[in-house]
Amino acid sequence: MTTISKQALRARRHNRIRSQVSGTAVRPRLAIHRSNRFVSAQVIDDVAGRTLAAAHGREFAGAQTLQAAAVGKAIAERAAKAGVTTVVFDRGGYSYAAQVKKLADAAREGGLAF
């Protein structure tokens, strides 16, 4: 019996999600990435291959869930400056809990619709 690593399983989930989710100029993709220490988010126009806005947990102090909420608020503000109000949410294969949920809720409170 073979075992598959957590990273490989997440990569499979991420590929499955990305096959269906794509960002356009009208509705870019809000992509989330988590590491052991930080969480980051980008608003990406996949058609043009451009990042419209980005925020990273290094910019904020505190626990990871507090960082995630701050990143969500910051990405909403920066996306609004770039003229983006509606996005497609890409959780990157991560479960919708803890940091991902906090980031998404904060982005919604900040004015992003998804």
C-alpha positions in Angstrom: 0.0 0.0 0.0 1.4 3.4 -0.9 0.9 6.5 1.1 0.6 10.0 -0.4 2.0 13.0 1.4 -0.1 15.9 2.6 1.7 18.1 0.1 0.8 15.8 -2.8 -2.8 15.7 -1.8 -3.0 19.5 -1.5 -1.4 19.8 -4.9 -4.1 17.5 -6.3 -6.9 19.5 -4.7 -5.3 22.8 -6.0 -5.0 21.4 -9.5 -8.7 20.3 -9.4 -9.8 23.8 -8.2 -7.6 25.6 -10.8 -9.0 23.6 -13.6 -12.4 25.3 -12.9 -11.3 28.7 -11.4 -9.7 31.4 -13.6 -9.4 35.1 -13.2 -10.3 37.7 -15.8 -9.9 41.4 -16.0 -13.6 41.9 -14.9 -13.4 39.2 -12.2 -9.8 38.4 -11.1 -8.8 35.5 -8.9 -8.1 35.9 -5.2 -5.4 33.3 -4.6 -4.4 32.3 -1.1 -1.1 30.8 0.0 -0.2 29.5 3.5 3.1 28.6 4.9 4.1 27.5 8.3 4.6 31.1 9.4 2.7 33.3 7.1 -0.4 33.6 4.9 -0.5 35.7 1.7 -3.0 36.7 -0.9 -2.9 38.0 -4.5 -5.6 39.3 -6.8 -4.6 37.9 -10.2 -5.8 38.5 -13.8 -5.0 35.1 -15.4 -5.8 36.2 -18.9 -3.2 39.0 -18.9 -0.9 37.2 -16.5 -0.8 40.2 -14.1 -1.0 40.5 -10.3 -3.3 43.4 -9.5 -2.9 43.5 -5.8 -1.0 41.5 -3.1 -0.6 41.3 0.7 1.6 39.2 2.9 1.6 38.2 6.5 5.1 39.6 7.1 3.6 43.1 7.0 1.5 42.4 10.1 2.3 41.2 13.6 0.5 38.7 15.7 -0.8 35.2 15.6 -1.5 33.5 12.2 -5.2 34.0 12.4 -4.8 37.7 13.2 -2.3 38.0 10.3 -4.8 36.3 8.0 -7.5 38.8 9.0 -5.2 41.7 8.5 -4.1 40.3 5.1 -7.8 40.0 4.1 -8.5 43.6 5.0 -5.3 44.8 3.3 -6.0 42.9 0.1 -9.6 44.3 -0.1 -8.2 47.9 0.2 -5.5 47.3 -2.4 -7.9 45.6 -4.8 -10.3 48.6 -4.4 -7.4 50.9 -5.3 -6.8 48.8 -8.4 -10.5 49.1 -9.3 -11.5 45.5 -8.4 -14.7 44.9 -6.4 -15.6 41.3 -7.4 -13.2 38.3 -7.4 -13.2 34.6 -7.8 -12.0 32.9 -4.6 -9.1 30.3 -5.0 -8.4 28.7 -1.6 -5.3 27.0 -3.1 -6.3 23.4 -2.0 -6.3 24.4 1.6 -9.4 23.6 3.7 -11.8 26.4 4.3 -11.1 26.8 8.0 -9.0 28.9 10.4 -6.6 31.2 8.4 -8.4 30.8 5.0 -11.8 31.5 6.6 -10.5 34.5 8.5 -8.9 36.0 5.4 -12.0 35.5 3.3 -14.3 37.0 5.9 -12.0 40.0 6.3 -11.8 40.5 2.6 -15.6 40.4 2.4 -15.9 43.0 5.2 -13.4 45.1 3.3 -15.6 45.3 0.3 -14.6 42.4 -2.0 -17.5 40.3 -3.3 -17.1 36.6 -4.0 
